[in-house]
């Protein structure tokens, strides 16, 4: 049985752990709100971009020589995976989920005889993947470390991916990120970016009398500008969602950690009081029996 | 009849209101968005978007390139970067222009698409300096 001194020390340390976890929870909650606002603020651009792409795609449909970002390279051999994780841990299963999904996907693609390349975003994913798949990693990008994500971060990543595609380094590009369902749950999601799944192709037939757009300069030029931008915007959206998800996951994890610490303190306090009582009783028995012996 | 104008940067919506007319810097010349304009999509160069109400300019924004989607009732400007004109800084733009000129000098002169892109960025920076009230070098 632990001595009173040991118990006191343990209660003290659990108490300070609880303070830390509850502070982290508060911080995560504040950051979460900001991350969510930012994700929402970025939505109109993405929506408008999708609308324009749908319009352009409709009028460019059936043409040959479409940009590779849209049509792909025509092959399906080399896959570039972009797993998005956070830079910091203590966010529950947030990063572990992404790593697991990535690992399974790599195994599946390799079993199908495809070549896999990795471009992890965020330190946690890189740290994990480098142990098992060091030879597959072509590059890695650090996350924002919990700070605000500027659009330029997504723009750089998008440019890096585009230039790799133009050099023919891969055929298909997939992002694996945590989709933000709500504060409690994030779903690891695979999103194929290259070749682009064209949005809204199905409603083309539904609106035959839709106005015919004029394009300036030509459709091709516009498409070749719009597509890389769209890639960046999509990356930006996944980064923002992932950032919001990270804070949500951390908040949930720290909330349960705080609750667990509370329970541990209760249990330890109970043991401490019992031990103290036993010690007092023992001392009393000793004194009484000593007095009787005299 | 006014037209709904939205100026959106990747980060957020900067402006969303009904105005009489919006003049924007198209890649091949300035274009005014007015009600009942034929649907049109255009590329923007770096320049100033001016919003008119009752014959006078109410707001000016600097956009560093982007896209615009015009329809009969609405005009959406997707700017790569958009700033209220008053917030522009001549010094920052000049520094950027100097950096771009240096990388243009250093760039591979055979790589035409890359040169074109740099040239466009330089023009956008020059337009920014001008819009901010400075003298383009």
HADDOCK unambig.tbl for C-alpha pairs under 7 A between the chains (distance, minus, plus):
assign (segid A and resid 41 and name CA) (segid B and resid 11 and name CA) 6.25 0.50 0.50
assign (segid A and resid 41 and name CA) (segid B and resid 12 and name CA) 4.66 0.50 0.50
assign (segid A and resid 41 and name CA) (segid B and resid 13 and name CA) 6.75 0.50 0.50
assign (segid A and resid 42 and name CA) (segid B and resid 10 and name CA) 5.72 0.50 0.50
assign (segid A and resid 42 and name CA) (segid B and resid 11 and name CA) 4.78 0.50 0.50
assign (segid A and resid 42 and name CA) (segid B and resid 12 and name CA) 5.13 0.50 0.50
assign (segid A and resid 44 and name CA) (segid B and resid 13 and name CA) 7.00 0.50 0.50
assign (segid A and resid 45 and name CA) (segid B and resid 8 and name CA) 5.83 0.50 0.50
assign (segid A and resid 45 and name CA) (segid B and resid 9 and name CA) 6.47 0.50 0.50
assign (segid A and resid 45 and name CA) (segid B and resid 10 and name CA) 5.55 0.50 0.50
assign (segid A and resid 45 and name CA) (segid B and resid 78 and name CA) 6.66 0.50 0.50
assign (segid A and resid 151 and name CA) (segid B and resid 10 and name CA) 6.81 0.50 0.50
assign (segid A and resid 151 and name CA) (segid B and resid 11 and name CA) 6.78 0.50 0.50
assign (segid A and resid 211 and name CA) (segid B and resid 39 and name CA) 6.72 0.50 0.50
assign (segid A and resid 212 and name CA) (segid B and resid 39 and name CA) 6.79 0.50 0.50
assign (segid A and resid 213 and name CA) (segid B and resid 39 and name CA) 4.91 0.50 0.50
assign (segid A and resid 213 and name CA) (segid B and resid 40 and name CA) 5.02 0.50 0.50
assign (segid A and resid 213 and name CA) (segid B and resid 41 and name CA) 6.90 0.50 0.50
assign (segid A and resid 214 and name CA) (segid B and resid 39 and name CA) 6.25 0.50 0.50
assign (segid A and resid 214 and name CA) (segid B and resid 40 and name CA) 4.48 0.50 0.50
assign (segid A and resid 214 and name CA) (segid B and resid 41 and name CA) 6.21 0.50 0.50
assign (segid A and resid 215 and name CA) (segid B and resid 40 and name CA) 5.72 0.50 0.50
assign (segid A and resid 215 and name CA) (segid B and resid 41 and name CA) 4.94 0.50 0.50
assign (segid A and resid 215 and name CA) (segid B and resid 42 and name CA) 5.89 0.50 0.50
assign (segid A and resid 216 and name CA) (segid B and resid 41 and name CA) 6.24 0.50 0.50
assign (segid A and resid 216 and name CA) (segid B and resid 42 and name CA) 4.68 0.50 0.50
assign (segid A and resid 216 and name CA) (segid B and resid 43 and name CA) 6.59 0.50 0.50
assign (segid A and resid 217 and name CA) (segid B and resid 42 and name CA) 6.53 0.50 0.50
assign (segid A and resid 217 and name CA) (segid B and resid 43 and name CA) 6.91 0.50 0.50
assign (segid A and resid 222 and name CA) (segid B and resid 43 and name CA) 6.80 0.50 0.50
